[in-house]
Amino acid sequence: MTTAPQLKIAGIAGSLRKGSFNRAALKAAVELAPAGMTIEIVELGTLPLYNDDIRVEGYPPAVHAYRETIRAADGVLFATPEFNYSVSAPLKNAIDWGSRIPDPPYVGKATAIISASVSPVGGVRAQYHLRHMCVSLNCFCMNQPQVYIGDAAKKFDANLKLIDAGVREELIKFLAAFRDYVIRLQR
Ligand SMILES: Cc1cc2nc3c(=O)[nH]c(=O)nc-3n(C[C@H](O)[C@H](O)[C@H](O)COP(=O)(O)O)c2cc1C
């Protein structure tokens, strides 16, 4: 009898704030992940601001741990806020640390993006920029389906639980598609 592979996905929320809708969306993804997929949330708050002098001296422990977590994952799920039409500084910082030699950990990795914003457009512009960065990282970002959570304050309750039935349904389909995408890339 063959057993389905158990995929490990690293979930990266590009917001440091406690009440982040993007981390809340990732937590919903943890709950709604299909059979055969687990998502572990990676926190970015311990990463220093990128400075190439630091890299030359050797990756600090927090950066090393982050890079190895990405390397060990079968795929990466980004949940990006939109700050001034692009990704947040903490997410860009994590991408920069993850892009450097030796053995940059995103190369060849399956990735996918969701976003949440209080605006009606739900972070669509940040997603566009992040897709562009995925080209530079040389990872493989899933094109479709796409999930943008607009008017986020109405989609989560006071405990940051995703309560919007439509978005929950979209996320379930998105995660199943991502599982299939990761498996397809691994073949
Ligand atoms: C500095 C700053 C810039 C922002 N720029 C945008 C923007 O360009 N587009 C947008 O939809 N929301 C923008 N917002 C609103 C954020 O999307 C909103 O605060 C969101 O909830 C942040 O994500 P989080 O809840 O995961 O922390 C901005 C917020 C901040 C603090």
The ligand as an SDF file (V2000), in Angstrom:
LIG
                    3D

 31 33  0  0  0  0  0  0  0  0999 V2000
    2.8340   52.0300    6.2920 C   0  0  0  0  0  0  0  0  0  0  0  0
    1.5480   51.4430    5.7840 C   0  0  0  0  0  0  0  0  0  0  0  0
    1.2600   51.4820    4.4400 C   0  0  0  0  0  0  0  0  0  0  0  0
    0.0930   50.8890    3.9450 C   0  0  0  0  0  0  0  0  0  0  0  0
   -0.1340   50.8880    2.6040 N   0  0  0  0  0  0  0  0  0  0  0  0
   -1.1890   50.2020    2.1060 C   0  0  0  0  0  0  0  0  0  0  0  0
   -1.3660   50.0570    0.6900 C   0  0  0  0  0  0  0  0  0  0  0  0
   -0.6070   50.5520   -0.1020 O   0  0  0  0  0  0  0  0  0  0  0  0
   -2.4160   49.3280    0.2550 N   0  0  0  0  0  0  0  0  0  0  0  0
   -3.2960   48.7070    1.1130 C   0  0  0  0  0  0  0  0  0  0  0  0
   -4.1950   48.0200    0.6730 O   0  0  0  0  0  0  0  0  0  0  0  0
   -3.1590   48.8450    2.4620 N   0  0  0  0  0  0  0  0  0  0  0  0
   -2.1240   49.5630    2.9660 C   0  0  0  0  0  0  0  0  0  0  0  0
   -1.9440   49.6640    4.3160 N   0  0  0  0  0  0  0  0  0  0  0  0
   -2.9250   49.0230    5.1960 C   0  0  0  0  0  0  0  0  0  0  0  0
   -2.4880   47.6030    5.5040 C   0  0  0  0  0  0  0  0  0  0  0  0
   -2.7300   46.7750    4.4030 O   0  0  0  0  0  0  0  0  0  0  0  0
   -3.2610   47.0960    6.7250 C   0  0  0  0  0  0  0  0  0  0  0  0
   -2.8370   47.8560    7.8260 O   0  0  0  0  0  0  0  0  0  0  0  0
   -3.0780   45.6270    6.9470 C   0  0  0  0  0  0  0  0  0  0  0  0
   -3.9750   45.2390    7.9470 O   0  0  0  0  0  0  0  0  0  0  0  0
   -1.6480   45.2880    7.3420 C   0  0  0  0  0  0  0  0  0  0  0  0
   -1.4560   43.8980    7.4290 O   0  0  0  0  0  0  0  0  0  0  0  0
   -1.5320   43.1060    8.8140 P   0  0  0  0  0  0  0  0  0  0  0  0
   -2.9530   43.2090    9.2910 O   0  0  0  0  0  0  0  0  0  0  0  0
   -1.1520   41.7090    8.4740 O   0  0  0  0  0  0  0  0  0  0  0  0
   -0.5830   43.7530    9.7850 O   0  0  0  0  0  0  0  0  0  0  0  0
   -0.8160   50.2660    4.8300 C   0  0  0  0  0  0  0  0  0  0  0  0
   -0.5140   50.2590    6.2080 C   0  0  0  0  0  0  0  0  0  0  0  0
    0.6540   50.8100    6.6730 C   0  0  0  0  0  0  0  0  0  0  0  0
    0.9740   50.7380    8.1490 C   0  0  0  0  0  0  0  0  0  0  0  0
  1  2  1  0
  2  3  1  0
  2 30  2  0
  3  4  2  0
  4  5  1  0
  4 28  1  0
  5  6  2  0
  6  7  1  0
  6 13  1  0
  7  8  2  0
  7  9  1  0
  9 10  1  0
 10 11  2  0
 10 12  1  0
 12 13  2  0
 13 14  1  0
 14 15  1  0
 14 28  1  0
 15 16  1  0
 16 17  1  0
 16 18  1  0
 18 19  1  0
 18 20  1  0
 20 21  1  0
 20 22  1  0
 22 23  1  0
 23 24  1  0
 24 25  2  0
 24 26  1  0
 24 27  1  0
 28 29  2  0
 29 30  1  0
 30 31  1  0
M  END
$$$$
